[in-house]
Amino acid sequence: MVVQLIAVVILLLLNRKRIDPSKADENLKIIGAETGQDSETKRMPKIAFIIPVVPVLMNMLFK
């Protein structure tokens, strides 16, 4: 994890001149990401938040 973190920091330091915040909207359009300004908020069922916890609890309870 530490090696990956160091690699990301080095990558950011080497490319910091290429990162231009004024082109953020253009970059989001290129990758197909929505900005959230003109789209609806999608609803998630509450069970989707509980399901990932079930295997962890079963592992802790039943070993």
HELIX and SHEET records of a PDB file:
HELIX    1   1 VAL A    2  LEU A   14  1                                  13    
HELIX    2   2 PRO A   21  LYS A   23  5                                   3    
HELIX    3   3 ALA A   24  ILE A   31  1                                   8    
HELIX    4   4 ILE A   47  ILE A   50  1                                   4    
HELIX    5   5 VAL A   53  PHE A   62  1                                  10    
END                                                                             
